[in-house]
Amino acid sequence: MGIDFAFSHLFFLGKEGAAILATAILLDLTLGDRTDLPHPVRMMGAIINACEKIARASRWPEMLSGSIMAAVLVIATYLGAYLVFDWLKTYSFIVLFIVASVAIYFCISLKCLADEALEVSHCLENNDLISAREKISMLVSRDTKEMTEEDISKAVIETVSENLVDGIISPFFYAALGGPALCICFKMISTLDSMIGYKDDRYRFFGRLAARMDDLANLIPARLSVPVIAVNALFWGSSPRRVFSCVFNCAHLHESPNSGFPESAFAAALDVRLGGKATYFGKTRRYPVINMEGATARPSHIRQAVRLLYTCSLSFFSIFIIPTLVLAFF
């Protein structure tokens, strides 16, 4: 029994593919991010660090060496993963099913993101601002030592909304589109961006291609997230029309070509004000305010954001999985 992981139809994956995706989701919802297991993303990080040292040791310009490194790692990741799954396809369907499910599970970070956000919310609800600052520092790259309750609440909501795309919708989208090989390839792109895709002096040129690849990879998923969030906004007393209006007016204000879409959609769905000032590496910057008429961010909004995260994720999963299984079995 075999399965073709180069799926040619986006909305018809076959019952085996849908079952693998469903299993990966159940693993994530049950296990979360297990630190006691060897994690491919940590392996990717180690490989990127080693390759960066080699690339920087060359005499080539930073942009050229960084771009070659990023391109080689992405191509090698896809080809390597594809060959492994292609071989497993002929070896054993059961082994293939297990390995593919686990691989996709490692690429999705729904429960981990939700748990970390709720930990920050719990600290704030217990008036433990110091612990909240420590925990939020694990989620964001901005300075956290002087953050107020509102600053922390906003940062968590913004992180949850952005990672709905980066950590959930995008990897699942690429798993559905091209199987675990393409999903793992996306994760390499995402990891490269998180490690070298900065605009500081060290990575402005070296990591430019990595950042552009991440922007391109998230382009479609970021926009697909908007109607999903809009529908789920009904559960929070908002409306799809309000979400689309906020996205239309505010998404382009974000410096990222993608993050503004889920962030402005979340702001409208939760009726909360996001954006404003933030401090990075000792320098305070003022960003455009998203959903100016929204309420001041509070810890209660974090819990609402986590619930919205879950409902949006499960809705998006269902769009791919349920029709496929129904068509396959009935």
MARROTI-161086 format. One line per 5 residues: number of its first residue (from 1); their letters; for each residue x, y, z of C-alpha. Coordinates in Angstrom, 1 decimal. Example, Ala and Ser with C-alpha at 12.3 -4.5 7.8 and 13.67 -1.06 7.14 Angstrom:
! residues 2
1	AS	12.3/-4.5/7.8  13.7/-1.1/7.1 .
***
This chain:
! residues 330
1	MGIDF	0.0/0.0/0.0  1.5/3.3/-1.0  0.8/7.0/-0.9  2.0/9.9/-3.1  3.2/12.8/-1.0 .
6	AFSHL	3.6/15.1/-3.9  -0.1/15.9/-3.6  -1.4/17.4/-6.9  -4.7/18.5/-5.5  -4.9/21.0/-2.6 .
11	FFLGK	-8.4/20.0/-1.4  -8.2/16.3/-2.1  -5.3/14.7/-0.3  -6.6/11.1/-0.2  -7.7/9.4/3.0 .
16	EGAAI	-4.2/8.3/3.9  -2.8/11.8/3.7  -5.8/13.2/5.7  -5.3/10.5/8.3  -1.6/11.4/8.6 .
21	LATAI	-2.4/15.1/9.0  -5.1/14.3/11.6  -2.7/12.1/13.6  0.0/14.9/13.6  -2.6/17.3/15.0 .
26	LLDLT	-3.6/14.9/17.7  0.0/14.3/18.7  0.5/18.1/19.0  -2.7/18.6/21.1  -1.7/15.7/23.3 .
31	LGDRT	2.1/16.1/23.7  2.9/19.7/22.9  6.6/20.5/22.5  8.4/17.7/24.3  11.8/18.8/25.4 .
36	DLPHP	12.8/15.2/26.2  12.5/14.2/22.5  15.1/14.9/19.8  13.5/17.8/17.9  14.2/18.5/14.2 .
41	VRMMG	14.0/22.2/14.7  16.8/22.1/17.3  18.8/20.0/14.9  18.1/22.6/12.2  19.3/25.3/14.5 .
46	AIINA	22.6/23.5/15.2  23.1/23.0/11.4  22.5/26.6/10.7  25.0/27.7/13.4  27.6/25.4/11.9 .
51	CEKIA	27.0/26.5/8.4  27.0/30.2/9.3  30.6/29.8/10.7  31.7/28.2/7.4  29.9/30.8/5.3 .
56	RASRW	31.4/33.7/7.3  34.9/32.2/7.0  34.7/32.6/3.2  36.0/35.7/1.5  32.7/36.3/-0.4 .
61	PEMLS	30.5/39.3/0.4  28.1/38.8/3.3  25.0/38.8/1.1  26.4/36.3/-1.3  27.7/33.9/1.3 .
66	GSIMA	24.5/34.2/3.4  22.2/33.7/0.4  24.1/30.6/-0.8  24.0/29.1/2.6  20.3/29.7/2.9 .
71	AVLVI	19.5/28.4/-0.5  21.6/25.3/-0.1  20.1/24.4/3.3  16.5/24.8/2.0  17.1/22.8/-1.2 .
76	ATYLG	19.1/20.1/0.7  16.4/19.8/3.4  13.6/19.3/0.8  15.6/16.8/-1.3  16.8/14.9/1.7 .
81	AYLVF	13.3/14.7/3.3  11.7/13.8/-0.1  14.1/10.9/-0.7  13.6/9.5/2.8  9.8/9.5/2.5 .
86	DWLKT	10.0/8.2/-1.1  12.0/5.3/0.1  9.7/4.7/3.1  6.8/4.6/0.6  8.2/1.5/-1.0 .
91	YSFIV	9.4/0.0/2.3  6.4/0.0/4.7  3.2/2.0/4.8  3.0/1.6/8.6  6.5/3.0/9.1 .
96	LFIVA	5.8/5.7/6.6  2.6/6.7/8.4  4.3/6.9/11.7  7.3/8.8/10.5  5.3/11.2/8.4 .
101	SVAIY	2.9/11.9/11.3  5.7/12.6/13.7  7.5/14.8/11.3  4.5/17.0/10.7  3.8/17.0/14.4 .
106	FCISL	7.2/18.4/15.1  6.5/21.2/12.6  3.3/22.4/14.3  3.4/24.3/17.5  -0.2/24.9/18.6 .
111	KCLAD	-0.3/23.5/22.1  3.2/24.8/22.9  2.3/28.4/21.9  -1.0/28.3/23.8  0.6/27.0/26.9 .
116	EALEV	3.4/29.6/26.9  0.8/32.4/26.4  -1.3/31.1/29.2  1.7/31.0/31.6  2.2/34.7/31.0 .
121	SHCLE	-1.5/35.3/31.6  -1.4/33.4/34.8  1.5/35.4/36.1  -0.3/38.7/35.3  -3.5/37.5/36.9 .
126	NNDLI	-1.5/36.8/40.1  0.1/40.3/39.9  3.5/38.7/39.4  4.9/41.2/36.9  8.5/40.0/37.3 .
131	SAREK	7.7/36.4/36.4  5.5/37.6/33.5  8.4/39.7/32.1  10.7/36.6/32.4  8.2/34.4/30.6 .
136	ISMLV	7.4/36.9/27.8  11.1/37.3/27.1  11.0/33.7/25.9  8.3/34.6/23.3  9.5/38.0/22.0 .
141	SRDTK	12.8/39.6/21.0  11.9/43.0/22.4  13.2/44.3/25.7  11.0/43.2/28.6  12.5/44.6/31.8 .
146	EMTEE	10.3/47.7/31.8  7.2/46.2/30.3  3.9/47.1/31.9  0.9/44.8/32.2  -0.6/46.4/29.0 .
151	DISKA	2.8/46.0/27.2  3.0/42.3/28.1  -0.6/41.6/27.2  -0.2/43.3/23.8  3.1/41.5/23.1 .
156	VIETV	1.5/38.1/23.9  -1.6/38.7/21.7  0.6/39.9/18.9  2.9/36.9/19.2  -0.1/34.5/19.3 .
161	SENLV	-1.6/36.1/16.2  1.6/36.0/14.2  2.5/32.5/15.2  -1.0/31.3/14.2  0.5/31.7/10.7 .
166	DGIIS	4.2/30.9/11.2  3.7/28.0/13.6  0.4/26.5/12.6  -1.3/27.5/9.4  1.8/27.6/7.2 .
171	PFFYA	3.3/24.3/8.2  -0.1/22.6/8.0  -0.8/24.3/4.6  2.5/23.0/3.2  2.0/19.5/4.7 .
176	ALGGP	-1.4/19.4/2.9  0.1/20.8/-0.3  3.3/18.7/-0.5  3.4/16.2/2.3  5.9/16.1/5.1 .
181	ALCIC	8.9/16.9/2.9  7.5/20.3/1.9  6.4/20.8/5.5  9.9/20.2/6.8  11.3/22.4/4.1 .
186	FKMIS	9.1/25.2/5.3  10.3/24.7/8.8  13.9/25.1/7.7  12.9/28.4/6.0  11.2/29.5/9.2 .
191	TLDSM	14.1/28.5/11.4  16.6/30.3/9.1  14.5/33.5/9.3  14.3/33.3/13.1  18.0/32.9/13.4 .
196	IGYKD	19.5/35.1/10.7  16.6/37.0/9.2  17.2/40.1/11.4  17.8/43.7/10.2  20.6/44.5/12.6 .
201	DRYRF	24.2/45.1/11.7  25.2/41.4/11.9  22.4/40.0/9.7  21.1/42.9/7.5  22.9/41.5/4.5 .
206	FGRLA	23.9/38.0/5.5  20.3/37.0/6.3  18.4/39.0/3.6  17.6/36.0/1.4  16.5/34.0/4.4 .
211	ARMDD	14.1/36.8/5.5  12.7/37.1/1.9  12.1/33.4/1.6  10.2/33.4/4.8  8.1/36.3/3.6 .
216	LANLI	7.3/34.5/0.4  6.6/31.2/2.2  4.0/32.9/4.5  2.5/35.1/1.9  -0.5/32.9/1.1 .
221	PARLS	-1.1/31.3/4.5  -1.1/34.8/6.1  -3.9/35.9/3.9  -5.8/32.6/4.3  -5.8/33.2/8.0 .
226	VPVIA	-8.0/36.3/7.7  -11.3/34.6/6.6  -10.7/31.9/9.2  -10.3/34.5/12.0  -13.2/36.5/10.6 .
231	VNALF	-15.6/33.5/10.9  -14.3/32.6/14.4  -14.7/36.3/15.5  -18.4/35.6/15.8  -17.7/33.7/19.0 .
236	WGSSP	-16.3/36.8/20.6  -19.1/39.2/19.7  -17.3/40.7/16.8  -18.2/40.2/13.1  -16.5/39.1/9.9 .
241	RRVFS	-17.2/42.5/8.4  -15.3/44.3/11.3  -12.4/41.9/10.9  -12.1/42.5/7.2  -12.4/46.2/7.7 .
246	CVFNC	-9.6/46.3/10.2  -7.4/44.2/8.0  -8.0/46.4/5.0  -7.2/49.6/7.0  -4.4/48.3/9.2 .
251	AHLHE	-2.6/45.3/7.8  -0.4/47.4/5.5  0.8/49.5/8.5  2.8/46.6/9.8  6.5/46.5/8.8 .
256	SPNSG	6.1/42.8/7.9  4.3/42.0/4.6  2.5/39.2/6.3  2.2/39.7/10.1  -0.2/42.6/9.7 .
261	FPESA	-2.9/40.3/8.4  -3.4/38.0/11.4  -2.5/40.7/13.9  -5.1/43.2/12.7  -7.6/40.4/12.3 .
266	FAAAL	-7.0/39.3/16.0  -7.3/42.9/17.1  -10.7/43.3/15.5  -11.9/39.9/16.6  -11.0/40.6/20.3 .
271	DVRLG	-11.7/44.3/20.1  -8.3/45.1/21.5  -5.8/47.8/20.6  -2.4/46.5/19.4  0.9/48.1/18.2 .
276	GKATY	2.3/51.3/19.6  5.7/51.6/21.2  8.2/48.8/21.8  11.8/48.7/22.9  14.4/46.6/21.0 .
281	FGKTR	18.0/46.4/22.2  17.7/49.6/24.2  16.0/51.6/21.5  12.3/52.5/21.8  10.4/52.6/18.5 .
286	RYPVI	6.9/53.7/17.9  4.8/51.5/15.6  1.4/52.3/14.0  -1.5/51.5/16.3  -3.8/48.7/15.1 .
291	NMEGA	-7.5/49.0/15.8  -7.2/52.4/17.5  -10.8/52.2/18.8  -10.1/48.9/20.6  -9.9/48.3/24.3 .
296	TARPS	-6.6/48.5/26.3  -5.0/45.0/26.3  -5.4/43.1/29.5  -4.6/39.6/30.8  -8.2/38.5/30.0 .
301	HIRQA	-7.5/39.3/26.4  -4.6/36.8/26.4  -7.0/34.0/27.4  -9.4/35.1/24.7  -6.6/35.1/22.2 .
306	VRLLY	-5.6/31.6/23.1  -9.2/30.4/22.7  -9.3/32.1/19.3  -6.0/30.5/18.4  -7.5/27.0/19.1 .
311	TCSLS	-10.8/27.6/17.2  -9.0/29.1/14.2  -6.5/26.3/14.0  -9.1/23.6/14.3  -11.3/25.3/11.8 .
316	FFSIF	-8.4/25.5/9.3  -7.5/21.9/9.9  -11.1/20.9/9.3  -11.2/22.6/5.9  -8.6/20.2/4.6 .
321	IIPTL	-9.3/17.0/6.6  -13.0/16.6/6.9  -14.0/17.0/3.2  -11.3/14.7/2.2  -12.3/11.9/4.7 .
326	VLAFF	-16.0/12.3/3.8  -15.2/12.0/0.1  -12.9/9.1/0.6  -15.2/7.0/2.7  -18.6/7.9/1.5 .
***
